[in-house]
């Protein structure tokens, strides 16, 4: 197996995962806070395997005030297996694209008309 870039993730001093992908892919580590008192802080470590068109996830967890997150960037020939995989869903993608077009049309005051083509 080839050497790949990887993120070694630590939460409060404990190693939680070694996430990595090949060169033809995307790797992310995101810490998010929405800005509402009731909304949790959140850590997500994931990526996109471009050749397979598949999203992967190693971490998806809530955080608390005072948590310490450390990300060490390394090169490794072996990484942890993702805990979740999401294959591309063409039908879901089309629904999302249509929803986006309808939202933008409404925003700009446009009217969408369907034209049915005859065979």
N, C-alpha and C positions, 0 to 999 in steps of 0.2 A: 504494500500500500504506500502511496506517496505521502510525503510530509505535507501537512496542511496548517494553516493558521487556525488558532483556537483561542477561546476565552475560558480561562480557569476562574470559576466564580466562587467567591467566599461570602457567606452571610454570617455576621457575628463571629468571625474567626473559623467557621466550619466550612470546609470545601463541599459545595453542593453539586457541582457538575463541571465537566470538561466538555464544552460544546465546540464543535468544529465542522467546517465544510470544505469542499474542494474549491479550487480557484474559480470554477464556473458557477459560483453560487453566492449567496448573501448571508451574512451572519450578523445578528443584532443583539444588543443587551440594552433594555429600556427600563428606566425607572420613571414611573409616572405618578403624578399627583393631580387630581382633577380640580381641587380648590374649594371643596365643600367639606365642612366639618365631619359629615357622616361618611364621606367617600374614603376608602382606604388608599394608602400608598401601595404601589404595585411594582413588582419586578417580573419582567418577562425576558427570557433568553430564548431566541429562536432563529430561524433562518428560512431561506428559500433555496431549494435545490433546483436550479434553473433547468438542467437537462431533463429532469423528471417532472418539472412543473409541480413540485410538491412542497408545501410548507411543513416545517418541523419545529418542535418545541422541546426544550430541555427543562425550563423553569417557567412556572406561571403561579406566582404566589403573592399574597398580601404582605406588606411590610408595616412596621410600626415606627413611631418617632423614637429615635435613639438607635435603630438598627444601623449596623455598619456593613456596607457593601464594598467588596474589593474585587476588581477584575484584573487579572494578570493575563497579558497577551503572550501566548507561547506558540511554538511550532511543535506539532506532534504527529506521529504516524498512526495514532490510535486515539479515538475520543469516545465519550459515553454515547450509548444508544439514545436517541431522542425518546422522550416519554409519550409524545403525541405526534401523529402525522396526519396531514390534511391534503388529500389529493385534489387536484384541480377538478372543479365541477363546472363543465361548460354551460349547463342549464342555469346554474346559480349565477355564473358570470353574466349571462345575457339578461337575467332578471335585474341584477344590480346595475347594468348599463342602462336598461330601460328606465329604471327608477331614477337614475341620475339625469337622464334626458328630460323626463317629466318634471323633475325638481327645477332644473335650469329653465325650462320653458315657462313654468309658473313664475319663477323669479323675474324673468324678462318680459312677462306678459304675452308670450307667444301662444299660438294655438297649434296643437299637433293634429294633423289629419292623416288618417291611414288611407293608403291607396292600395286596393286589392288588384293584383294583376291577373288577367285572365290567361288560362293556359293556351 
